[in-house]
């Protein structure tokens, strides 16, 4: 894609399932729009699609896995040249702006899959049941029927499939999209919901950014090393999957730190949610390297917070020392905050079985002057990475 909206010069290599994630206005929707413009003869280009500040020329090219190429060029003189080479596959385009209405962008006339979707969505949005959420529910039923009736050979482009759906329906729709891919279709979608992210398949993720000079950029991580996929998947739930959508992930050992740190940020005048910072509980120091490797593979900056598990001036036992060194090796020493001897010692908390509740009550009442230096360092380092 060259000269198309925010994509000044961008290359995307989609697989059977491709998940576009990134901040708002990074260009995820523009990547979907470019794919549709290439594949749907009824969808043309105009001067309004040209990159702002560019020379007005747009070039879109696609190479097909089975051979052949599609090219569309809109010259600066307004002349449009399209050479799709081979018969393009049918395209189902489901933009977010139509989710509360017809759902499906008007396709090329004909095609059984389009009629199935239209009919099913219409059945779900009859007048007695009409609401903004009804078309989204109809979308789920429509894709379900497409899978059941054997739709194959299509490209399905979906913008924010999570809209208007409760969490359970989001998870179900995520499985339906994967069923479509398994049946021989190609599925490309953008999302802001962890329910649609499969951490054991990092190669499906595309992290979309917006560089001030280069416009839309994409980063596609490789697959996890053999043997790491199950452990990583087993350690990730929707809450931990949020780190893919974060500017910075703060990895902490347990629930106590996760409950306390948002209050530390706010006491110092910052809101982690406003800054798109995710504080992720790892379930123990031993899991911090697992999540840190995933973050590193995806280009998500990390601050790791863990106990030293030894008093100042004393050497940790061999197992703790090895764990501390491994975290520093993965994250980088400058992005590690080691609490001496541990979180309770730094915070002045009692060591009892009610630590999470005790920490939550203690830290929500603190003012800026009460925050210990080591916890201040967590906030300062995290904000530095978020604003880098």
C-alpha positions as YAML, in Angstrom:
chain: A
units: angstrom
residues:
- id: 1
  name: UNK
  ca: [0.00, 0.00, 0.00]
- id: 2
  name: UNK
  ca: [1.56, 3.30, -1.08]
- id: 3
  name: UNK
  ca: [-0.06, 6.69, -0.73]
- id: 4
  name: UNK
  ca: [-3.35, 5.25, 0.59]
- id: 5
  name: UNK
  ca: [-4.74, 7.28, 3.50]
- id: 6
  name: UNK
  ca: [-2.35, 6.83, 6.45]
- id: 7
  name: UNK
  ca: [-0.42, 4.00, 4.73]
- id: 8
  name: UNK
  ca: [2.37, 5.88, 3.01]
- id: 9
  name: UNK
  ca: [4.36, 2.72, 2.27]
- id: 10
  name: UNK
  ca: [3.14, -0.34, 4.14]
- id: 11
  name: UNK
  ca: [3.31, -4.08, 3.54]
- id: 12
  name: UNK
  ca: [1.00, -6.58, 5.23]
- id: 13
  name: UNK
  ca: [1.49, -10.36, 5.04]
- id: 14
  name: UNK
  ca: [-1.82, -11.86, 6.19]
- id: 15
  name: UNK
  ca: [-2.25, -15.52, 7.04]
- id: 16
  name: UNK
  ca: [-5.43, -17.59, 7.35]
- id: 17
  name: UNK
  ca: [-6.29, -15.48, 10.43]
- id: 18
  name: UNK
  ca: [-4.84, -11.99, 10.87]
- id: 19
  name: UNK
  ca: [-5.62, -9.82, 13.90]
- id: 20
  name: UNK
  ca: [-4.88, -6.09, 13.68]
- id: 21
  name: UNK
  ca: [-4.29, -4.44, 17.07]
- id: 22
  name: UNK
  ca: [-3.11, -0.96, 17.96]
- id: 23
  name: UNK
  ca: [-4.20, 2.40, 19.22]
- id: 24
  name: UNK
  ca: [-7.06, 4.39, 17.69]
- id: 25
  name: UNK
  ca: [-6.11, 6.20, 14.48]
- id: 26
  name: UNK
  ca: [-3.09, 3.99, 13.91]
- id: 27
  name: UNK
  ca: [-4.50, 2.85, 10.55]
- id: 28
  name: UNK
  ca: [-6.12, -0.54, 11.22]
- id: 29
  name: UNK
  ca: [-9.31, 0.41, 9.38]
- id: 30
  name: UNK
  ca: [-7.27, 1.76, 6.47]
- id: 31
  name: UNK
  ca: [-5.55, -1.62, 6.05]
- id: 32
  name: UNK
  ca: [-8.95, -3.31, 5.85]
- id: 33
  name: UNK
  ca: [-10.20, -0.68, 3.41]
- id: 34
  name: UNK
  ca: [-7.17, -1.19, 1.19]
- id: 35
  name: UNK
  ca: [-7.78, -4.94, 1.09]
- id: 36
  name: UNK
  ca: [-11.39, -4.39, 0.11]
- id: 37
  name: UNK
  ca: [-10.48, -1.84, -2.58]
- id: 38
  name: UNK
  ca: [-8.07, -4.34, -4.10]
- id: 39
  name: UNK
  ca: [-10.46, -7.28, -4.13]
- id: 40
  name: UNK
  ca: [-13.90, -5.76, -4.73]
- id: 41
  name: UNK
  ca: [-14.32, -4.32, -8.24]
- id: 42
  name: UNK
  ca: [-17.34, -2.32, -7.01]
- id: 43
  name: UNK
  ca: [-15.19, -0.45, -4.50]
- id: 44
  name: UNK
  ca: [-13.15, 2.24, -6.22]
- id: 45
  name: UNK
  ca: [-10.57, 4.79, -5.18]
- id: 46
  name: UNK
  ca: [-10.84, 8.56, -5.19]
- id: 47
  name: UNK
  ca: [-8.57, 11.52, -4.59]
- id: 48
  name: UNK
  ca: [-9.91, 11.63, -1.02]
- id: 49
  name: UNK
  ca: [-8.09, 8.31, -0.35]
- id: 50
  name: UNK
  ca: [-4.67, 9.79, -1.11]
- id: 51
  name: UNK
  ca: [-2.19, 10.36, 1.72]
- id: 52
  name: UNK
  ca: [-2.37, 13.89, 3.06]
- id: 53
  name: UNK
  ca: [0.71, 15.79, 1.97]
- id: 54
  name: UNK
  ca: [1.65, 13.15, -0.65]
- id: 55
  name: UNK
  ca: [1.80, 13.46, -4.42]
- id: 56
  name: UNK
  ca: [-1.79, 12.23, -4.84]
- id: 57
  name: UNK
  ca: [-0.76, 8.88, -6.35]
- id: 58
  name: UNK
  ca: [-2.11, 5.63, -4.84]
- id: 59
  name: UNK
  ca: [-0.74, 2.16, -5.54]
- id: 60
  name: UNK
  ca: [-2.30, -0.98, -4.06]
- id: 61
  name: UNK
  ca: [-0.83, -4.38, -4.87]
- id: 62
  name: UNK
  ca: [-1.59, -7.92, -3.70]
- id: 63
  name: UNK
  ca: [0.14, -11.22, -4.40]
- id: 64
  name: UNK
  ca: [-2.10, -14.30, -4.14]
- id: 65
  name: UNK
  ca: [-0.81, -17.46, -2.49]
- id: 66
  name: UNK
  ca: [-1.99, -19.58, -5.42]
- id: 67
  name: UNK
  ca: [-0.32, -17.34, -7.97]
- id: 68
  name: UNK
  ca: [-1.41, -14.16, -9.66]
- id: 69
  name: UNK
  ca: [-1.39, -10.52, -8.70]
- id: 70
  name: UNK
  ca: [-3.84, -7.65, -8.30]
- id: 71
  name: UNK
  ca: [-2.89, -4.00, -8.81]
- id: 72
  name: UNK
  ca: [-4.82, -0.75, -8.60]
- id: 73
  name: UNK
  ca: [-3.21, 2.58, -9.41]
- id: 74
  name: UNK
  ca: [-4.84, 5.98, -9.04]
- id: 75
  name: UNK
  ca: [-2.64, 8.57, -10.73]
- id: 76
  name: UNK
  ca: [-2.20, 12.11, -9.53]
- id: 77
  name: UNK
  ca: [-4.22, 13.11, -12.61]
- id: 78
  name: UNK
  ca: [-7.22, 11.15, -11.28]
- id: 79
  name: UNK
  ca: [-6.89, 8.33, -13.80]
- id: 80
  name: UNK
  ca: [-7.66, 4.88, -12.32]
- id: 81
  name: UNK
  ca: [-6.01, 1.75, -13.67]
- id: 82
  name: UNK
  ca: [-7.01, -1.65, -12.24]
- id: 83
  name: UNK
  ca: [-5.40, -4.96, -13.18]
- id: 84
  name: UNK
  ca: [-6.63, -7.75, -10.95]
- id: 85
  name: UNK
  ca: [-5.02, -10.42, -13.10]
- id: 86
  name: UNK
  ca: [-7.11, -13.25, -11.74]
- id: 87
  name: UNK
  ca: [-10.73, -13.47, -10.65]
- id: 88
  name: UNK
  ca: [-10.67, -12.04, -7.10]
- id: 89
  name: UNK
  ca: [-12.22, -14.11, -4.32]
- id: 90
  name: UNK
  ca: [-15.55, -12.94, -2.87]
- id: 91
  name: UNK
  ca: [-15.15, -10.38, -0.09]
- id: 92
  name: UNK
  ca: [-17.33, -10.00, 3.00]
- id: 93
  name: UNK
  ca: [-16.66, -6.54, 4.46]
- id: 94
  name: UNK
  ca: [-18.18, -5.79, 7.88]
- id: 95
  name: UNK
  ca: [-17.28, -2.21, 8.89]
- id: 96
  name: UNK
  ca: [-17.90, -0.94, 12.41]
- id: 97
  name: UNK
  ca: [-20.00, 1.98, 11.17]
- id: 98
  name: UNK
  ca: [-22.69, -0.43, 9.94]
- id: 99
  name: UNK
  ca: [-22.78, -2.63, 13.05]
- id: 100
  name: UNK
  ca: [-25.96, -1.06, 14.39]
- id: 101
  name: UNK
  ca: [-27.67, -1.33, 11.00]
- id: 102
  name: UNK
  ca: [-27.19, -3.45, 7.88]
- id: 103
  name: UNK
  ca: [-23.81, -4.79, 9.17]
- id: 104
  name: UNK
  ca: [-22.59, -5.96, 5.76]
- id: 105
  name: UNK
  ca: [-21.16, -3.41, 3.32]
- id: 106
  name: UNK
  ca: [-22.88, -3.69, -0.06]
- id: 107
  name: UNK
  ca: [-21.02, -6.46, -1.94]
- id: 108
  name: UNK
  ca: [-20.71, -7.32, -5.58]
- id: 109
  name: UNK
  ca: [-24.18, -8.56, -6.70]
- id: 110
  name: UNK
  ca: [-24.71, -12.27, -6.41]
- id: 111
  name: UNK
  ca: [-23.06, -14.85, -4.24]
- id: 112
  name: UNK
  ca: [-24.76, -17.29, -1.94]
- id: 113
  name: UNK
  ca: [-22.70, -16.24, 1.09]
- id: 114
  name: UNK
  ca: [-23.90, -12.66, 0.87]
- id: 115
  name: UNK
  ca: [-27.52, -13.71, 0.66]
- id: 116
  name: UNK
  ca: [-27.12, -16.00, 3.67]
- id: 117
  name: UNK
  ca: [-25.69, -13.18, 5.75]
- id: 118
  name: UNK
  ca: [-28.29, -10.65, 4.64]
- id: 119
  name: UNK
  ca: [-31.20, -12.99, 5.27]
- id: 120
  name: UNK
  ca: [-29.97, -14.12, 8.67]
- id: 121
  name: UNK
  ca: [-29.25, -10.59, 9.85]
- id: 122
  name: UNK
  ca: [-32.67, -9.46, 8.68]
- id: 123
  name: UNK
  ca: [-34.28, -12.28, 10.66]
- id: 124
  name: UNK
  ca: [-32.45, -11.15, 13.80]
- id: 125
  name: UNK
  ca: [-33.48, -7.48, 13.44]
- id: 126
  name: UNK
  ca: [-37.22, -7.65, 12.82]
- id: 127
  name: UNK
  ca: [-39.19, -4.66, 14.26]
- id: 128
  name: UNK
  ca: [-40.36, -6.22, 17.57]
- id: 129
  name: UNK
  ca: [-36.78, -6.99, 18.58]
- id: 130
  name: UNK
  ca: [-34.96, -4.08, 17.01]
- id: 131
  name: UNK
  ca: [-32.17, -2.43, 18.96]
- id: 132
  name: UNK
  ca: [-28.61, -1.34, 18.30]
- id: 133
  name: UNK
  ca: [-27.35, -4.68, 19.60]
- id: 134
  name: UNK
  ca: [-29.69, -6.78, 17.43]
- id: 135
  name: UNK
  ca: [-27.67, -6.45, 14.19]
- id: 136
  name: UNK
  ca: [-24.51, -7.47, 16.02]
- id: 137
  name: UNK
  ca: [-26.29, -10.58, 17.27]
- id: 138
  name: UNK
  ca: [-27.46, -11.15, 13.70]
- id: 139
  name: UNK
  ca: [-23.85, -10.98, 12.58]
- id: 140
  name: UNK
  ca: [-22.97, -13.84, 14.94]
- id: 141
  name: UNK
  ca: [-25.85, -15.95, 13.61]
- id: 142
  name: UNK
  ca: [-25.00, -15.09, 10.01]
- id: 143
  name: UNK
  ca: [-21.37, -16.14, 10.32]
- id: 144
  name: UNK
  ca: [-22.50, -19.25, 12.18]
- id: 145
  name: UNK
  ca: [-24.72, -20.20, 9.23]
- id: 146
  name: UNK
  ca: [-21.97, -19.45, 6.73]
- id: 147
  name: UNK
  ca: [-19.77, -21.93, 8.58]
- id: 148
  name: UNK
  ca: [-22.55, -24.53, 8.78]
- id: 149
  name: UNK
  ca: [-23.33, -24.27, 5.07]
- id: 150
  name: UNK
  ca: [-19.71, -24.69, 4.01]
- id: 151
  name: UNK
  ca: [-18.71, -21.21, 2.87]
- id: 152
  name: UNK
  ca: [-15.15, -21.47, 1.49]
- id: 153
  name: UNK
  ca: [-12.79, -19.43, -0.63]
- id: 154
  name: UNK
  ca: [-13.91, -16.00, 0.65]
- id: 155
  name: UNK
  ca: [-12.00, -13.22, 2.35]
- id: 156
  name: UNK
  ca: [-13.76, -11.92, 5.46]
- id: 157
  name: UNK
  ca: [-12.82, -8.41, 6.61]
- id: 158
  name: UNK
  ca: [-14.26, -7.36, 9.98]
- id: 159
  name: UNK
  ca: [-13.79, -4.09, 11.81]
- id: 160
  name: UNK
  ca: [-14.10, -4.41, 15.60]
- id: 161
  name: UNK
  ca: [-16.22, -7.59, 15.81]
- id: 162
  name: UNK
  ca: [-16.72, -7.03, 19.56]
- id: 163
  name: UNK
  ca: [-19.11, -4.08, 19.12]
- id: 164
  name: UNK
  ca: [-22.43, -4.43, 21.03]
- id: 165
  name: UNK
  ca: [-21.60, -7.97, 22.18]
- id: 166
  name: UNK
  ca: [-21.31, -9.20, 25.77]
- id: 167
  name: UNK
  ca: [-18.07, -11.03, 26.70]
- id: 168
  name: UNK
  ca: [-19.50, -14.51, 26.20]
- id: 169
  name: UNK
  ca: [-20.76, -13.62, 22.72]
- id: 170
  name: UNK
  ca: [-17.36, -12.12, 21.88]
- id: 171
  name: UNK
  ca: [-15.62, -15.37, 22.75]
- id: 172
  name: UNK
  ca: [-18.15, -17.34, 20.70]
- id: 173
  name: UNK
  ca: [-17.75, -15.03, 17.70]
- id: 174
  name: UNK
  ca: [-13.96, -15.39, 17.96]
- id: 175
  name: UNK
  ca: [-14.41, -19.15, 17.60]
- id: 176
  name: UNK
  ca: [-16.76, -18.68, 14.64]
- id: 177
  name: UNK
  ca: [-14.19, -16.54, 12.85]
- id: 178
  name: UNK
  ca: [-11.60, -19.25, 13.40]
- id: 179
  name: UNK
  ca: [-14.05, -21.87, 12.10]
- id: 180
  name: UNK
  ca: [-14.43, -19.79, 8.94]
- id: 181
  name: UNK
  ca: [-10.65, -19.78, 8.51]
- id: 182
  name: UNK
  ca: [-10.42, -23.52, 9.14]
- id: 183
  name: UNK
  ca: [-13.05, -24.06, 6.43]
- id: 184
  name: UNK
  ca: [-10.82, -22.45, 3.80]
- id: 185
  name: UNK
  ca: [-11.57, -18.74, 4.10]
- id: 186
  name: UNK
  ca: [-9.16, -15.95, 5.00]
- id: 187
  name: UNK
  ca: [-10.18, -13.81, 7.98]
- id: 188
  name: UNK
  ca: [-8.69, -10.39, 8.71]
- id: 189
  name: UNK
  ca: [-10.08, -8.25, 11.51]
- id: 190
  name: UNK
  ca: [-9.20, -5.37, 13.81]
- id: 191
  name: UNK
  ca: [-10.04, -5.43, 17.50]
- id: 192
  name: UNK
  ca: [-9.66, -3.72, 20.86]
- id: 193
  name: UNK
  ca: [-10.90, -6.76, 22.80]
- id: 194
  name: UNK
  ca: [-8.62, -9.37, 24.44]
- id: 195
  name: UNK
  ca: [-11.33, -11.98, 23.75]
- id: 196
  name: UNK
  ca: [-10.19, -12.11, 20.11]
- id: 197
  name: UNK
  ca: [-6.45, -12.48, 20.81]
- id: 198
  name: UNK
  ca: [-4.88, -15.93, 20.79]
- id: 199
  name: UNK
  ca: [-1.59, -15.68, 22.64]
- id: 200
  name: UNK
  ca: [-0.46, -19.16, 21.56]
- id: 201
  name: UNK
  ca: [-0.52, -17.94, 17.94]
- id: 202
  name: UNK
  ca: [1.57, -14.78, 18.04]
- id: 203
  name: UNK
  ca: [2.17, -15.06, 14.30]
- id: 204
  name: UNK
  ca: [-1.49, -14.10, 13.73]
- id: 205
  name: UNK
  ca: [-1.08, -10.74, 15.48]
- id: 206
  name: UNK
  ca: [-0.23, -7.56, 13.60]
- id: 207
  name: UNK
  ca: [0.69, -4.60, 15.78]
- id: 208
  name: UNK
  ca: [-0.31, -1.46, 13.92]
- id: 209
  name: UNK
  ca: [1.32, 1.86, 14.78]
- id: 210
  name: UNK
  ca: [1.39, 5.36, 13.35]
- id: 211
  name: UNK
  ca: [4.78, 6.96, 12.84]
- id: 212
  name: UNK
  ca: [4.80, 10.73, 12.36]
- id: 213
  name: UNK
  ca: [7.09, 10.42, 9.35]
- id: 214
  name: UNK
  ca: [6.25, 7.00, 7.88]
- id: 215
  name: UNK
  ca: [2.52, 6.92, 8.60]
- id: 216
  name: UNK
  ca: [0.96, 3.51, 9.34]
- id: 217
  name: UNK
  ca: [3.48, 0.83, 10.30]
- id: 218
  name: UNK
  ca: [2.97, -2.86, 10.95]
- id: 219
  name: UNK
  ca: [4.96, -5.29, 13.09]
- id: 220
  name: UNK
  ca: [4.27, -8.99, 12.73]
- id: 221
  name: UNK
  ca: [5.88, -11.19, 15.42]
- id: 222
  name: UNK
  ca: [6.98, -14.73, 14.66]
- id: 223
  name: UNK
  ca: [5.49, -17.84, 16.29]
- id: 224
  name: UNK
  ca: [6.40, -18.87, 19.82]
- id: 225
  name: UNK
  ca: [9.30, -21.31, 20.21]
- id: 226
  name: UNK
  ca: [8.27, -24.96, 20.13]
- id: 227
  name: UNK
  ca: [7.14, -26.06, 23.57]
- id: 228
  name: UNK
  ca: [6.28, -22.57, 24.80]
- id: 229
  name: UNK
  ca: [2.85, -22.38, 23.21]
- id: 230
  name: UNK
  ca: [0.91, -24.45, 25.77]
- id: 231
  name: UNK
  ca: [2.44, -22.84, 28.86]
- id: 232
  name: UNK
  ca: [1.90, -19.37, 27.44]
- id: 233
  name: UNK
  ca: [-1.70, -20.12, 26.50]
- id: 234
  name: UNK
  ca: [-2.39, -21.64, 29.93]
- id: 235
  name: UNK
  ca: [-1.07, -18.55, 31.69]
- id: 236
  name: UNK
  ca: [-3.11, -16.08, 29.61]
- id: 237
  name: UNK
  ca: [-6.70, -15.10, 30.21]
- id: 238
  name: UNK
  ca: [-8.55, -12.06, 28.85]
- id: 239
  name: UNK
  ca: [-7.15, -9.90, 31.64]
- id: 240
  name: UNK
  ca: [-3.55, -10.78, 30.84]
- id: 241
  name: UNK
  ca: [-4.27, -10.65, 27.11]
- id: 242
  name: UNK
  ca: [-4.87, -6.93, 27.61]
- id: 243
  name: UNK
  ca: [-1.11, -6.38, 27.48]
- id: 244
  name: UNK
  ca: [-1.22, -6.68, 23.66]
- id: 245
  name: UNK
  ca: [-3.31, -3.51, 23.64]
- id: 246
  name: UNK
  ca: [-1.12, -1.58, 26.09]
- id: 247
  name: UNK
  ca: [1.45, 1.15, 25.56]
- id: 248
  name: UNK
  ca: [3.41, -0.37, 28.45]
- id: 249
  name: UNK
  ca: [2.88, -3.54, 30.48]
- id: 250
  name: UNK
  ca: [3.86, -3.51, 34.15]
- id: 251
  name: UNK
  ca: [4.44, -7.14, 35.12]
- id: 252
  name: UNK
  ca: [4.02, -7.84, 38.85]
- id: 253
  name: UNK
  ca: [4.19, -11.03, 40.88]
- id: 254
  name: UNK
  ca: [0.74, -11.17, 42.45]
- id: 255
  name: UNK
  ca: [-2.64, -9.74, 43.28]
- id: 256
  name: UNK
  ca: [-1.34, -7.55, 46.09]
- id: 257
  name: UNK
  ca: [0.84, -5.47, 43.78]
- id: 258
  name: UNK
  ca: [-1.84, -5.35, 41.10]
- id: 259
  name: UNK
  ca: [-4.37, -3.88, 43.53]
- id: 260
  name: UNK
  ca: [-1.90, -1.42, 45.08]
- id: 261
  name: UNK
  ca: [-0.09, 0.04, 42.06]
- id: 262
  name: UNK
  ca: [-3.06, 1.86, 40.46]
- id: 263
  name: UNK
  ca: [-3.37, 3.85, 43.71]
- id: 264
  name: UNK
  ca: [0.36, 4.60, 43.59]
- id: 265
  name: UNK
  ca: [-0.01, 6.01, 40.07]
- id: 266
  name: UNK
  ca: [-3.01, 8.11, 41.05]
- id: 267
  name: UNK
  ca: [-1.38, 9.41, 44.24]
- id: 268
  name: UNK
  ca: [1.42, 10.75, 42.04]
- id: 269
  name: UNK
  ca: [-1.06, 12.42, 39.69]
- id: 270
  name: UNK
  ca: [-1.30, 9.83, 36.92]
- id: 271
  name: UNK
  ca: [-4.01, 7.42, 35.81]
- id: 272
  name: UNK
  ca: [-2.68, 4.19, 34.28]
- id: 273
  name: UNK
  ca: [-5.89, 3.59, 32.34]
- id: 274
  name: UNK
  ca: [-5.72, 7.05, 30.77]
- id: 275
  name: UNK
  ca: [-2.11, 6.35, 29.78]
- id: 276
  name: UNK
  ca: [-3.03, 2.91, 28.32]
- id: 277
  name: UNK
  ca: [-0.80, 1.18, 30.88]
- id: 278
  name: UNK
  ca: [-1.70, -2.39, 31.88]
- id: 279
  name: UNK
  ca: [-0.68, -3.70, 35.29]
- id: 280
  name: UNK
  ca: [-0.52, -7.46, 34.78]
- id: 281
  name: UNK
  ca: [-0.48, -9.99, 37.62]
- id: 282
  name: UNK
  ca: [1.75, -12.89, 36.57]
- id: 283
  name: UNK
  ca: [0.91, -15.44, 39.24]
- id: 284
  name: UNK
  ca: [4.37, -15.48, 40.80]
- id: 285
  name: UNK
  ca: [7.90, -14.43, 39.94]
- id: 286
  name: UNK
  ca: [8.43, -17.60, 37.92]
- id: 287
  name: UNK
  ca: [5.86, -16.51, 35.33]
- id: 288
  name: UNK
  ca: [7.26, -13.02, 34.75]
- id: 289
  name: UNK
  ca: [9.80, -14.32, 32.17]
- id: 290
  name: UNK
  ca: [7.01, -16.09, 30.24]
- id: 291
  name: UNK
  ca: [4.92, -12.95, 29.87]
- id: 292
  name: UNK
  ca: [7.99, -10.77, 29.34]
- id: 293
  name: UNK
  ca: [9.07, -12.90, 26.36]
- id: 294
  name: UNK
  ca: [5.63, -12.53, 24.81]
- id: 295
  name: UNK
  ca: [5.80, -8.75, 25.27]
- id: 296
  name: UNK
  ca: [9.27, -8.62, 23.76]
- id: 297
  name: UNK
  ca: [8.13, -10.69, 20.76]
- id: 298
  name: UNK
  ca: [5.30, -8.22, 20.15]
- id: 299
  name: UNK
  ca: [7.29, -5.05, 20.77]
- id: 300
  name: UNK
  ca: [5.31, -4.10, 23.88]
- id: 301
  name: UNK
  ca: [7.54, -2.19, 26.37]
- id: 302
  name: UNK
  ca: [7.77, -3.82, 29.81]
- id: 303
  name: UNK
  ca: [8.54, -2.79, 33.36]
- id: 304
  name: UNK
  ca: [9.05, -5.83, 35.62]
- id: 305
  name: UNK
  ca: [8.44, -5.47, 39.36]
- id: 306
  name: UNK
  ca: [9.50, -8.29, 41.67]
- id: 307
  name: UNK
  ca: [10.77, -9.01, 45.16]
- id: 308
  name: UNK
  ca: [14.49, -9.42, 45.71]
- id: 309
  name: UNK
  ca: [13.61, -11.96, 48.40]
- id: 310
  name: UNK
  ca: [16.67, -11.03, 50.45]
- id: 311
  name: UNK
  ca: [17.52, -8.22, 52.84]
- id: 312
  name: UNK
  ca: [19.75, -5.38, 51.69]
- id: 313
  name: UNK
  ca: [23.38, -6.46, 51.77]
- id: 314
  name: UNK
  ca: [22.49, -10.15, 51.74]
- id: 315
  name: UNK
  ca: [22.66, -12.46, 48.77]
- id: 316
  name: UNK
  ca: [19.41, -14.16, 47.68]
- id: 317
  name: UNK
  ca: [19.37, -17.95, 47.66]
- id: 318
  name: UNK
  ca: [20.54, -19.51, 44.41]
- id: 319
  name: UNK
  ca: [17.06, -20.11, 42.94]
- id: 320
  name: UNK
  ca: [15.91, -16.53, 43.63]
- id: 321
  name: UNK
  ca: [19.16, -15.10, 42.30]
- id: 322
  name: UNK
  ca: [18.77, -17.08, 39.08]
- id: 323
  name: UNK
  ca: [15.15, -15.94, 38.69]
- id: 324
  name: UNK
  ca: [16.11, -12.29, 39.27]
- id: 325
  name: UNK
  ca: [18.93, -12.49, 36.70]
- id: 326
  name: UNK
  ca: [16.67, -14.11, 34.10]
- id: 327
  name: UNK
  ca: [14.09, -11.33, 34.41]
- id: 328
  name: UNK
  ca: [16.79, -8.66, 34.04]
- id: 329
  name: UNK
  ca: [18.18, -10.45, 30.99]
- id: 330
  name: UNK
  ca: [14.81, -10.51, 29.22]
- id: 331
  name: UNK
  ca: [13.49, -7.09, 30.21]
- id: 332
  name: UNK
  ca: [16.71, -5.13, 30.57]
- id: 333
  name: UNK
  ca: [18.08, -4.04, 33.95]
- id: 334
  name: UNK
  ca: [16.92, -0.45, 33.44]
- id: 335
  name: UNK
  ca: [13.30, -1.68, 33.23]
- id: 336
  name: UNK
  ca: [13.42, -3.82, 36.38]
- id: 337
  name: UNK
  ca: [12.33, -2.53, 39.79]
- id: 338
  name: UNK
  ca: [13.58, -4.92, 42.45]
- id: 339
  name: UNK
  ca: [11.85, -4.47, 45.82]
- id: 340
  name: UNK
  ca: [14.12, -5.02, 48.82]
- id: 341
  name: UNK
  ca: [13.45, -7.26, 50.56]
- id: 342
  name: UNK
  ca: [9.93, -7.53, 49.13]
- id: 343
  name: UNK
  ca: [6.73, -5.57, 48.46]
- id: 344
  name: UNK
  ca: [5.53, -5.85, 52.05]
- id: 345
  name: UNK
  ca: [8.83, -4.60, 53.42]
- id: 346
  name: UNK
  ca: [8.89, -1.61, 51.07]
- id: 347
  name: UNK
  ca: [5.26, -0.73, 51.82]
- id: 348
  name: UNK
  ca: [5.23, -1.35, 55.55]
- id: 349
  name: UNK
  ca: [2.51, -3.99, 55.29]
- id: 350
  name: UNK
  ca: [2.06, -6.89, 57.69]
- id: 351
  name: UNK
  ca: [2.78, -10.34, 56.32]
- id: 352
  name: UNK
  ca: [-0.51, -12.13, 56.78]
- id: 353
  name: UNK
  ca: [-3.04, -13.98, 54.69]
- id: 354
  name: UNK
  ca: [-5.06, -10.87, 53.93]
- id: 355
  name: UNK
  ca: [-2.33, -9.09, 51.97]
- id: 356
  name: UNK
  ca: [-4.39, -8.04, 48.91]
- id: 357
  name: UNK
  ca: [-7.15, -6.46, 51.00]
- id: 358
  name: UNK
  ca: [-4.62, -4.88, 53.37]
- id: 359
  name: UNK
  ca: [-2.67, -3.39, 50.44]
- id: 360
  name: UNK
  ca: [-5.81, -2.08, 48.75]
- id: 361
  name: UNK
  ca: [-6.99, -0.32, 51.93]
- id: 362
  name: UNK
  ca: [-3.52, 0.99, 52.74]
- id: 363
  name: UNK
  ca: [-2.62, 2.45, 49.34]
- id: 364
  name: UNK
  ca: [-5.96, 4.00, 48.43]
- id: 365
  name: UNK
  ca: [-5.52, 6.35, 51.43]
- id: 366
  name: UNK
  ca: [-1.94, 7.42, 50.64]
- id: 367
  name: UNK
  ca: [-0.86, 10.83, 49.39]
- id: 368
  name: UNK
  ca: [2.08, 11.57, 47.10]
- id: 369
  name: UNK
  ca: [4.45, 12.31, 50.00]
- id: 370
  name: UNK
  ca: [3.73, 8.87, 51.47]
- id: 371
  name: UNK
  ca: [4.81, 6.84, 48.42]
- id: 372
  name: UNK
  ca: [8.12, 4.97, 48.94]
- id: 373
  name: UNK
  ca: [10.99, 5.75, 46.57]
- id: 374
  name: UNK
  ca: [11.08, 2.31, 44.92]
- id: 375
  name: UNK
  ca: [7.36, 2.50, 44.08]
- id: 376
  name: UNK
  ca: [7.85, 6.00, 42.67]
- id: 377
  name: UNK
  ca: [10.49, 4.54, 40.40]
- id: 378
  name: UNK
  ca: [7.93, 2.11, 38.95]
- id: 379
  name: UNK
  ca: [5.69, 5.03, 37.95]
- id: 380
  name: UNK
  ca: [8.51, 7.17, 36.55]
- id: 381
  name: UNK
  ca: [10.01, 4.38, 34.46]
- id: 382
  name: UNK
  ca: [6.63, 3.27, 33.14]
- id: 383
  name: UNK
  ca: [5.63, 6.78, 32.10]
- id: 384
  name: UNK
  ca: [9.00, 7.30, 30.41]
- id: 385
  name: UNK
  ca: [8.39, 4.22, 28.25]
- id: 386
  name: UNK
  ca: [4.77, 5.19, 27.57]
- id: 387
  name: UNK
  ca: [5.80, 8.62, 26.27]
- id: 388
  name: UNK
  ca: [8.92, 7.49, 24.40]
...
